[in-house]
């Protein structure tokens, strides 16, 4: 698989509270962002891979829902993660 356990732990360590804290919104958003960028690169090479395209759209929706949740609960955490990951909006 393209996403090794070490890479996941590194993402959660950088954006979450710790590498064991896989449930924090910031950690999940960062992981989804990493996976979205990976799938986007794959789709640039393989235009007709419609299963991957569907997976990408679902991941973007999941990330959007988490971002909406963060806006409602804690706007400062939302602004920090958007700035850190370079997301629009």
C-alpha positions in Angstrom: 0.0 0.0 0.0 1.2 3.5 -0.7 0.6 4.7 2.8 3.0 3.1 5.3 2.3 3.0 9.0 5.4 5.2 9.6 4.0 7.8 7.3 0.6 7.8 9.0 2.3 8.1 12.4 4.4 11.0 11.1 1.2 12.8 9.8 -0.6 12.3 13.1 2.4 13.4 15.1 2.8 16.6 13.1 -0.9 17.6 12.9 -2.5 15.8 15.8 -1.8 15.8 19.5 0.5 12.7 19.3 1.1 9.9 16.8 -1.3 7.6 18.7 -4.1 10.3 18.6 -5.7 9.2 15.3 -9.1 10.5 16.2 -8.4 14.2 16.3 -10.1 16.2 13.5 -6.8 17.9 12.6 -5.0 14.6 12.2 -7.8 13.1 10.1 -8.0 16.2 7.9 -4.2 16.1 7.3 -4.4 12.4 6.4 -7.2 13.0 4.0 -5.3 15.8 2.4 -2.3 13.6 1.9 -4.4 10.9 0.4 -6.2 13.4 -1.8 -3.0 14.7 -3.2 -1.8 11.2 -3.9 -5.0 10.3 -5.7 -4.9 13.5 -7.7 -1.4 12.7 -9.0 -2.6 9.2 -9.9 -5.6 10.6 -11.8 -3.3 12.9 -13.8 -1.6 9.9 -15.2 -4.7 7.6 -15.5 -7.6 9.7 -16.8 -10.0 6.8 -17.2 -9.7 5.3 -13.7 -13.2 6.1 -12.6 -13.1 4.0 -9.4 -10.2 6.2 -8.2 -12.1 9.3 -9.3 -15.1 8.2 -7.2 -12.9 7.5 -4.2 -11.3 11.0 -4.6 -14.7 12.7 -4.6 -15.7 10.7 -1.4 -12.5 11.7 0.3 -13.0 15.4 -0.5 -16.5 15.1 0.9 -15.3 13.5 4.1 -12.6 16.2 4.6 -15.2 18.9 3.9 -17.5 17.5 6.6 -14.6 17.5 9.1 -13.7 21.0 8.2 -17.4 22.1 8.7 -17.4 20.4 12.0 -14.3 22.3 13.1 -15.8 25.6 12.0 -18.8 24.9 14.2 -16.8 23.7 17.3 -13.5 25.7 17.3 -12.8 28.3 14.7 -9.2 28.9 15.8 -8.3 25.2 15.2 -10.0 25.4 11.8 -8.1 28.5 10.8 -4.8 26.9 12.0 -5.3 23.7 10.1 -6.4 25.4 6.9 -3.4 27.7 7.0 -1.0 24.9 7.8 -2.2 22.6 5.0 -2.7 25.4 2.5 -6.3 24.6 1.8 -8.7 27.0 0.2 -11.6 28.6 2.0 
